[in-house]
Amino acid sequence: SKTPGLSDEEAGKLLDAAKGNAKYYAVISTLLYCGLRRSELCQIKMSDITMEKAVRALQVLGKGRKVRRIPMSDLVWNAIEQHISNTFIVDNIPMSNDSYIFKMHPASVRKIVNKLCKIAGIKTVSPHALRATAVSNAIDNGANFVELQYAFGWSNPAMVNRYDKRRSQMKNSAVLKINYGGK
């Protein structure tokens, strides 16, 4: 995959750039922390927010019509909740279980990401690059391939390697992790 990922620092700048707009912050947070495809993001309805064993989750319909449940961190939930509050309560838009959380076309997600990349002063990337960033960050923080395969909805664990952009950088080479006690 030629999709570039972002460094953690760039991802942080992107999140910071989105903070002034509840919808943008919820979109970017959900993409970066849940690793969703933009089409998945746009399909999320109110009824897709579930609670499982005291953990909030998103039920997502992915490629191949596979349904998967993705846990939401408090950060993501709070961002979505703020967006819902602004959209449905402040703007007085009727809400039901069938209401889409992010009522937008997938092309609009690209526009939001592009706009925020410019504001953040980072390279312009596609929304899919945020998925690659999520994979790399999860690996950096100890996620294994089986966990990633399930979370990202892949039928083949080899897909993890295609999305992990950080291991291919020279500074992250496995060779540099070899250590014989300093000798």
Disulfide bonds with the S-S distance in Angstrom:
none
